[in-house]
């Protein structure tokens, strides 16, 4: 059975609960997550605030779109070069 999917904002809120004074074990038990998951999130989003995490997510999405566009462009160039080479 798969667990709940948490948004980036939710992950940061959970990390801040532990920073506020609750123990990691208590936070994990309340949120029904493993300590391993908590520490993975902490390594990933440790000192980020929610606006920074949103910006990071937007930048990652934009980066992936740009990579796809570049790959499509390179593929078109290769196809055109191959067709051009066969004609002459």
DSSP file (Angstrom, degrees, kcal/mol; ACC not computed):
  #  RESIDUE AA STRUCTURE BP1 BP2  ACC     N-H-->O    O-->H-N    N-H-->O    O-->H-N    TCO  KAPPA ALPHA  PHI   PSI    X-CA   Y-CA   Z-CA
    1    1 A X              0   0    0      0, 0.0     2,-0.2     0, 0.0     0, 0.0   0.000 360.0 360.0 360.0 131.8    0.0    0.0    0.0
    2    2 A X        -     0   0    0      1,-0.1     3,-0.1     3,-0.0     2,-0.0  -0.557 360.0-130.2 -82.4 147.4    1.4    3.4   -0.9
    3    3 A X        -     0   0    0     -2,-0.2     2,-0.1     1,-0.2    -1,-0.1  -0.176  39.2 -67.6 -85.0-176.9    1.4    6.2    1.6
    4    4 A X        -     0   0    0      1,-0.1     2,-0.6    -2,-0.0    -1,-0.2  -0.436  45.4-127.0 -71.1 143.8    0.2    9.7    1.3
    5    5 A X        -     0   0    0     -2,-0.1     2,-0.4    -3,-0.1    -1,-0.1  -0.842  24.6-153.2 -93.1 125.1    2.0   12.0   -1.0
    6    6 A X        -     0   0    0     -2,-0.6     2,-0.1     1,-0.0     0, 0.0  -0.779  10.6-127.2-100.0 141.5    3.1   15.2    0.7
    7    7 A X     >  -     0   0    0     -2,-0.4     4,-2.3     1,-0.1     5,-0.2  -0.346  30.7-105.9 -75.3 166.3    3.6   18.5   -1.1
    8    8 A X  H  > S+     0   0    0      1,-0.2     4,-2.1     2,-0.2     5,-0.2   0.893 122.9  53.0 -60.0 -40.1    6.9   20.4   -0.8
    9    9 A X  H  > S+     0   0    0      1,-0.2     4,-2.2     2,-0.2    -1,-0.2   0.898 107.9  50.6 -63.8 -40.3    5.1   22.9    1.5
   10   10 A X  H  > S+     0   0    0      2,-0.2     4,-2.4     1,-0.2    -1,-0.2   0.912 108.6  52.4 -63.0 -42.1    3.8   20.1    3.7
   11   11 A X  H  X S+     0   0    0     -4,-2.3     4,-2.2     1,-0.2    -2,-0.2   0.915 110.1  47.8 -60.7 -43.6    7.3   18.6    4.0
   12   12 A X  H  X S+     0   0    0     -4,-2.1     4,-2.2     2,-0.2    -1,-0.2   0.891 109.9  52.7 -67.2 -38.0    8.7   21.9    5.1
   13   13 A X  H  X S+     0   0    0     -4,-2.2     4,-1.6     2,-0.2    -1,-0.2   0.906 109.2  49.9 -62.0 -41.0    5.9   22.5    7.6
   14   14 A X  H  X S+     0   0    0     -4,-2.4     4,-1.3     1,-0.2    -2,-0.2   0.911 110.1  50.3 -64.7 -41.5    6.6   19.0    9.1
   15   15 A X  H  X S+     0   0    0     -4,-2.2     4,-1.6     1,-0.2    -1,-0.2   0.886 108.0  53.5 -62.7 -38.1   10.3   19.9    9.4
   16   16 A X  H  X S+     0   0    0     -4,-2.2     4,-1.7     1,-0.2    -1,-0.2   0.820 100.7  60.9 -68.1 -30.0    9.5   23.2   11.1
   17   17 A X  H  <>S+     0   0    0     -4,-1.6     5,-1.3     1,-0.2     4,-0.3   0.913 106.2  46.5 -61.1 -41.1    7.4   21.3   13.7
   18   18 A X  H ><5S+     0   0    0     -4,-1.3     3,-1.0     1,-0.2    -1,-0.2   0.858 110.9  52.5 -69.4 -33.9   10.6   19.4   14.7
   19   19 A X  H 3<5S+     0   0    0     -4,-1.6    -1,-0.2     1,-0.2    -2,-0.2   0.785  99.1  65.9 -69.4 -26.1   12.5   22.7   14.8
   20   20 A X  T 3<5S-     0   0    0     -4,-1.7    -1,-0.2    -5,-0.1    -2,-0.2   0.586 130.0 -82.9 -75.1  -9.5    9.9   24.2   17.1
   21   21 A X  T < 5S+     0   0    0     -3,-1.0    -3,-0.2     1,-0.4    -2,-0.1   0.225  89.3 122.4 131.4 -18.1   10.8   21.8   19.9
   22   22 A X      < -     0   0    0     -5,-1.3    -1,-0.4     1,-0.1     2,-0.1  -0.454  66.8-107.8 -71.3 149.2    8.9   18.6   19.3
   23   23 A X     >  -     0   0    0      1,-0.1     4,-2.4    -2,-0.1     5,-0.2  -0.424  21.8-118.2 -75.7 156.3   11.1   15.5   19.0
   24   24 A X  H  > S+     0   0    0      1,-0.2     4,-2.6     2,-0.2     5,-0.2   0.885 114.9  54.6 -60.4 -39.7   11.6   13.9   15.7
   25   25 A X  H  > S+     0   0    0      2,-0.2     4,-2.2     1,-0.2    -1,-0.2   0.909 109.0  47.7 -62.2 -42.8   10.0   10.7   16.9
   26   26 A X  H  > S+     0   0    0      2,-0.2     4,-2.6     1,-0.2    -2,-0.2   0.924 112.4  48.4 -64.6 -45.1    6.9   12.5   18.1
   27   27 A X  H  X S+     0   0    0     -4,-2.4     4,-2.3     1,-0.2    -2,-0.2   0.921 112.7  48.6 -61.8 -44.0    6.6   14.4   14.8
   28   28 A X  H  X>S+     0   0    0     -4,-2.6     5,-2.2     1,-0.2     4,-0.9   0.891 112.3  48.4 -63.9 -39.8    7.0   11.2   12.8
   29   29 A X  H  <5S+     0   0    0     -4,-2.2     3,-0.3    -5,-0.2    -2,-0.2   0.913 112.5  48.1 -67.8 -42.4    4.5    9.4   14.9
   30   30 A X  H  <5S+     0   0    0     -4,-2.6    -2,-0.2     1,-0.2    -1,-0.2   0.896 119.1  38.9 -64.1 -40.6    1.9   12.2   14.6
   31   31 A X  H  <5S-     0   0    0     -4,-2.3    -1,-0.2    -5,-0.2    -2,-0.2   0.487 107.6-124.7 -90.4  -4.1    2.3   12.5   10.8
   32   32 A X  T  <5 +     0   0    0     -4,-0.9     2,-0.3    -3,-0.3    -3,-0.2   0.926  65.7 129.1  59.6  48.5    2.6    8.7   10.3
   33   33 A X      < -     0   0    0     -5,-2.2    -1,-0.2    -6,-0.1     2,-0.1  -0.895  59.8-107.4-125.3 160.0    6.0    8.9    8.5
   34   34 A X     >  -     0   0    0     -2,-0.3     4,-2.1     1,-0.1     5,-0.1  -0.469  23.7-120.2 -83.3 159.1    9.2    7.0    9.1
   35   35 A X  H  > S+     0   0    0      1,-0.2     4,-2.6     2,-0.2     5,-0.2   0.854 115.2  58.9 -64.9 -33.6   12.2    8.7   10.6
   36   36 A X  H  > S+     0   0    0      2,-0.2     4,-2.1     1,-0.2    -1,-0.2   0.913 105.8  48.2 -61.4 -42.6   14.1    7.8    7.5
   37   37 A X  H  > S+     0   0    0      2,-0.2     4,-2.5     1,-0.2     5,-0.2   0.920 110.2  52.6 -63.0 -43.8   11.7    9.8    5.4
   38   38 A X  H  X S+     0   0    0     -4,-2.1     4,-2.4     1,-0.2    -2,-0.2   0.929 111.1  45.6 -57.6 -47.2   12.0   12.7    7.8
   39   39 A X  H  X S+     0   0    0     -4,-2.6     4,-2.2     2,-0.2    -1,-0.2   0.839 110.7  53.6 -69.3 -32.2   15.8   12.7    7.6
   40   40 A X  H  X S+     0   0    0     -4,-2.1     4,-1.9    -5,-0.2    -1,-0.2   0.927 111.2  46.2 -65.0 -44.0   15.6   12.4    3.8
   41   41 A X  H  X S+     0   0    0     -4,-2.5     4,-3.7     1,-0.2     5,-0.2   0.890 110.6  53.4 -63.4 -39.3   13.3   15.5    3.7
   42   42 A X  H  X S+     0   0    0     -4,-2.4     4,-1.5     1,-0.2    -1,-0.2   0.902 109.6  47.5 -64.2 -40.2   15.6   17.3    6.1
   43   43 A X  H  < S+     0   0    0     -4,-2.2    -1,-0.2     2,-0.2    -2,-0.2   0.867 119.6  40.9 -65.7 -36.0   18.6   16.7    3.8
   44   44 A X  H  < S+     0   0    0     -4,-1.9    -2,-0.2    -5,-0.2    -3,-0.2   0.908 135.5  14.1 -80.2 -43.6   16.6   17.8    0.8
   45   45 A X  H >< S+     0   0    0     -4,-3.7     3,-1.5    -5,-0.1    -3,-0.2   0.171  83.5 137.2-119.3  16.2   14.7   20.8    2.2
   46   46 A X  T 3< S+     0   0    0     -4,-1.5    -1,-0.1     1,-0.3    -3,-0.1   0.771  80.6  14.9 -36.6 -64.4   16.6   21.5    5.5
   47   47 A X  T 3  S+     0   0    0     -4,-0.1    -1,-0.3    -5,-0.1     2,-0.2   0.262  98.8 118.6-104.3  12.4   17.0   25.2    5.6
   48   48 A X    <   -     0   0    0     -3,-1.5     2,-0.2     4,-0.0    -3,-0.1  -0.476  51.7-144.9 -80.4 148.4   14.4   26.2    3.0
   49   49 A X     >  -     0   0    0     -2,-0.2     4,-2.1     1,-0.1     5,-0.2  -0.654  34.0 -99.5-100.6 167.2   11.4   28.3    3.6
   50   50 A X  H  > S+     0   0    0     -2,-0.2     4,-2.3     1,-0.2     5,-0.2   0.893 120.9  50.0 -59.9 -45.3    8.1   27.7    1.7
   51   51 A X  H  > S+     0   0    0      1,-0.2     4,-2.2     2,-0.2    -1,-0.2   0.897 111.1  50.7 -62.1 -36.5    8.6   30.5   -0.9
   52   52 A X  H  > S+     0   0    0      2,-0.2     4,-2.5     1,-0.2    -1,-0.2   0.899 109.5  50.5 -65.1 -39.5   12.1   29.2   -1.7
   53   53 A X  H  X S+     0   0    0     -4,-2.1     4,-2.4     2,-0.2    -2,-0.2   0.896 109.6  50.3 -66.2 -39.9   10.7   25.7   -2.1
   54   54 A X  H  X S+     0   0    0     -4,-2.3     4,-2.4     2,-0.2    -1,-0.2   0.922 111.3  48.7 -62.6 -43.0    8.0   26.9   -4.5
   55   55 A X  H  X S+     0   0    0     -4,-2.2     4,-2.6     2,-0.2    -2,-0.2   0.911 110.7  50.8 -63.6 -42.2   10.6   28.8   -6.5
   56   56 A X  H  X S+     0   0    0     -4,-2.5     4,-2.5     2,-0.2    -1,-0.2   0.918 110.3  49.5 -60.7 -43.8   12.8   25.7   -6.6
   57   57 A X  H  X S+     0   0    0     -4,-2.4     4,-2.1     1,-0.2    -2,-0.2   0.911 111.8  48.3 -62.9 -42.7    9.9   23.6   -7.8
   58   58 A X  H  X S+     0   0    0     -4,-2.4     4,-2.5     2,-0.2    -2,-0.2   0.909 112.0  49.4 -63.4 -42.5    9.1   26.1  -10.5
   59   59 A X  H  X S+     0   0    0     -4,-2.6     4,-2.5     1,-0.2    -2,-0.2   0.886 110.2  50.4 -65.6 -38.8   12.7   26.3  -11.7
   60   60 A X  H  X S+     0   0    0     -4,-2.5     4,-2.2     2,-0.2    -1,-0.2   0.906 111.3  48.7 -64.8 -40.8   13.0   22.6  -11.9
   61   61 A X  H  X S+     0   0    0     -4,-2.1     4,-2.0     2,-0.2    -2,-0.2   0.925 113.1  47.2 -63.8 -45.2    9.8   22.4  -13.9
   62   62 A X  H  X S+     0   0    0     -4,-2.5     4,-2.4     1,-0.2    -2,-0.2   0.900 110.5  53.1 -63.5 -40.6   11.1   25.1  -16.3
   63   63 A X  H  X S+     0   0    0     -4,-2.5     4,-2.2     1,-0.2    -1,-0.2   0.909 108.5  48.9 -61.5 -43.7   14.4   23.4  -16.6
   64   64 A X  H  X S+     0   0    0     -4,-2.2     4,-2.0     1,-0.2    -1,-0.2   0.889 110.9  50.7 -65.9 -37.9   12.9   20.1  -17.6
   65   65 A X  H  X S+     0   0    0     -4,-2.0     4,-2.3     2,-0.2    -2,-0.2   0.910 110.4  49.4 -64.5 -41.5   10.7   21.8  -20.2
   66   66 A X  H  X S+     0   0    0     -4,-2.4     4,-2.4     1,-0.2    -2,-0.2   0.880 109.0  52.5 -65.7 -37.6   13.8   23.6  -21.7
   67   67 A X  H  X S+     0   0    0     -4,-2.2     4,-2.4     2,-0.2    -1,-0.2   0.906 109.8  48.9 -63.6 -41.1   15.7   20.3  -21.8
   68   68 A X  H  X S+     0   0    0     -4,-2.0     4,-2.5     2,-0.2    -2,-0.2   0.912 110.8  50.4 -64.0 -42.5   12.8   18.7  -23.7
   69   69 A X  H  X S+     0   0    0     -4,-2.3     4,-2.3     1,-0.2    -2,-0.2   0.909 111.2  48.5 -62.7 -42.0   12.7   21.6  -26.1
   70   70 A X  H  X S+     0   0    0     -4,-2.4     4,-2.6     2,-0.2    -1,-0.2   0.910 110.6  50.6 -64.4 -42.6   16.4   21.4  -26.7
   71   71 A X  H  X S+     0   0    0     -4,-2.4     4,-2.2     2,-0.2    -2,-0.2   0.914 111.0  49.0 -62.5 -42.6   16.2   17.6  -27.3
   72   72 A X  H  X S+     0   0    0     -4,-2.5     4,-2.4     2,-0.2    -1,-0.2   0.912 111.6  49.6 -61.7 -42.8   13.3   18.1  -29.8
   73   73 A X  H  X S+     0   0    0     -4,-2.3     4,-2.2     1,-0.2    -2,-0.2   0.916 111.1  48.2 -63.9 -44.0   15.3   20.8  -31.6
   74   74 A X  H  X S+     0   0    0     -4,-2.6     4,-2.1     1,-0.2    -1,-0.2   0.888 111.0  51.7 -64.2 -38.2   18.5   18.6  -31.8
   75   75 A X  H  X S+     0   0    0     -4,-2.2     4,-2.3     2,-0.2    -2,-0.2   0.914 108.9  50.1 -64.4 -43.2   16.4   15.7  -33.1
   76   76 A X  H  X S+     0   0    0     -4,-2.4     4,-2.7     1,-0.2     5,-0.2   0.914 109.9  51.4 -61.1 -42.5   14.8   17.9  -35.9
   77   77 A X  H  X S+     0   0    0     -4,-2.2     4,-2.4     1,-0.2    -1,-0.2   0.911 110.1  48.6 -61.8 -42.6   18.3   19.1  -36.9
   78   78 A X  H  X S+     0   0    0     -4,-2.1     4,-2.3     2,-0.2    -1,-0.2   0.904 111.9  48.9 -64.5 -41.6   19.6   15.5  -37.2
   79   79 A X  H  X S+     0   0    0     -4,-2.3     4,-2.6     2,-0.2     5,-0.2   0.932 112.4  48.1 -64.0 -45.3   16.6   14.5  -39.2
   80   80 A X  H  X S+     0   0    0     -4,-2.7     4,-2.6     1,-0.2    -2,-0.2   0.898 111.7  50.2 -63.0 -40.3   17.0   17.4  -41.6
   81   81 A X  H  X S+     0   0    0     -4,-2.4     4,-2.2    -5,-0.2    -1,-0.2   0.903 111.2  49.0 -63.7 -40.3   20.7   16.7  -41.9
   82   82 A X  H  X S+     0   0    0     -4,-2.3     4,-1.6     2,-0.2    -2,-0.2   0.918 113.3  45.9 -66.3 -43.1   20.0   13.1  -42.8
   83   83 A X  H  X S+     0   0    0     -4,-2.6     4,-1.6     1,-0.2    -2,-0.2   0.912 113.6  49.8 -65.6 -42.3   17.4   14.0  -45.3
   84   84 A X  H  X S+     0   0    0     -4,-2.6     4,-1.2     1,-0.2    -2,-0.2   0.871 108.7  52.4 -64.6 -37.5   19.6   16.6  -46.9
   85   85 A X  H  < S+     0   0    0     -4,-2.2    -1,-0.2     1,-0.2    -2,-0.2   0.842 109.0  50.3 -68.0 -33.7   22.5   14.2  -47.1
   86   86 A X  H  < S+     0   0    0     -4,-1.6    -1,-0.2     1,-0.2    -2,-0.2   0.835 105.9  55.5 -74.6 -32.5   20.4   11.6  -48.9
   87   87 A X  H  <        0   0    0     -4,-1.6    -1,-0.2     1,-0.2    -2,-0.2   0.841 360.0 360.0 -70.9 -33.0   19.1   14.1  -51.5
   88   88 A X     <        0   0    0     -4,-1.2    -1,-0.2     0, 0.0    -2,-0.2   0.402 360.0 360.0-109.0 360.0   22.6   15.2  -52.7
